[in-house]
Amino acid sequence: MRRSKLRVPKWGMWTVAAVAAMAVAGTVTVLPSAKAETRTLDTEPEVVAHAAESMEFESVGQMAVSSTAVVRATVTRIEPGRIVGADETAEPGEESAATQARDVTLEVTEAFSWNGKRTFPDPIKVEEWGWDASGDGYQVNNYSWSEVGKEYLFFLGYSDDPTRWNVISTAGRAEVTDGEWLVSSAEEGSAVKSSVESYQMFELGHYLKRIYDTKNPPLDMPDAVDPPAAPPAGYEDSPLPTAPTTGDPEDLGTNDGSEPTPYPSST
Amino acid sequence: MSRTTRSLWIALGALLFTSLSSPAHAGHDNKSFDPDNRKQAVKGFNLTTKGKGAMEWGKEQLERSVITTSWGGGDIEVHDYKTTGVTWAAQTRCKNWNALWTSCDVFTIQFNTAHHHTDFQWLTMGCHEFGHTADLGHRKASNDTDNNSCMRSTTAAHYKFDKHDLNAIKAGT
């Protein structure tokens, strides 16, 4: 009887088996138990968390006037940061859905702020997200994890701690490339991403100085977007309406710009 | 064993290793999640009243699509807690992939209670996040010109799926 040409050679079986075992072992390493003290933190995000933002910017100018400062900085260190949600997310005996931030240390090389009043003589830290309860890494929307040694532009929200800042939104970072071009963290196809990436760094620097100079504001000064407000006490405990009374807008069906393929909803 | 055959086996081994161990999770587009089937069980964990309402609304919206839902664990897990220092209102991520990393077995939805949202926005957030569990990504003004989809990228959106969203769920799951 003629043997099949697809017969698996003995050494080939061992190769495939060994590779499969290595792959499974790798999975075990990145998917350990939920206990924080035993878990392994991923070194790169393995999934994108899709987030609905509270703030939307139409342009880089609008994002800048909504920020406290904009800094050009090099990442010098990254380490695990605070853990949130550890107590709120699990029933007794069940797995937590806590998340952990990444603390990113920045050496600021250039700062832009209202009338140039903000200075950053010492390293600052910003937060990025993050890891889930199993140590699996995730990035939020298009904001990939910052890398040590790379240079970025960060749009900073308000902070009362001069050494710890928050990036104003997931759209609020741009990588500065070797050619001084900018690669925005905003979502693909968004107006603010196009706006950021229409500048080279030196051009944007000039523009930021203009809009942060309150004595000579540009005529086309954009309006700031308000950050989300803190909730009043006890507000989480009032129920939502069961039947919203708001009238629905007319559904244009296939004429709302989303055709011919259904997949604009998956971009 | 010919050199060609040996090369083929080595290539097969490399392909297997890449497909199973890459953090880039081969098999999905890295932009939205395919649920592993059209029957999704939903469970909330220690939710606030607002979070519970948003979950119930999101589940109800999902029921309008080809996906059927039930209460219970194992598919869509919903949490809400305060995450300060960020401006996102809610997010969805895949917690557990299927064996081949081609679709999502268990989703985590997380509402952020650190911010004030109107009741209307809570409903929108519920619809929006459950939409992500059904393979929907974010929409823009240019492909939602009638402004009636909850899948726009911010909380300033409508609180329901539109026809296009429902068609996309049907096509994508």
Interface residues (C-beta under 8 A of the other chain):
Chain A: P9 G12 T15 V16 V19 A20 M22 A23 V24 G26 T27 V30 D42 E44 P45 E46 V47 V48 A49 H50 A51 A52 E53 S54 M55 E56 V84 G85 E88 T89 A90 E91 E94 A97 T99 E127 W129 D132 S134 D136 G137 Y138 V140 N141 G157 N166 I168 S169 T170 E187 G189 S190 P227 P228 A229 A230 P231 P232 Y235 E236 D237 S238 P239 L240 P241 P244 T246 D248 P249 E250 D251 L252 G253 T254 N255 D256 G257 S258 E259 P262 Y263 P264 S265 S266 T267
Chain B: M1 T5 W9 I10 L12 G13 A14 L16 F17 L20 S21 P23 A24 H25 D29 N30 K31 S32 F45 N46 T48 T49 K50 G51 G53 A54 W57 E77 H79 D80 Y81 K82 T83 T84 G85 V86 T87 W88 A89 A90 Q91 T92 R93 C94 K95 T108 Q110 T113 A114 H115 H116 H117 D119 F120 W122 L123 T124 M125 H128 E129 H132 D135 L136 G137 H138 R139 K140 S142 N143 D144 T145 D146 N147 N148 S149 M151 S153 T154 T155 A156 A157 H158 Y159 K160 D162 K163 H164 D165 N167 A168 K170 A171 G172
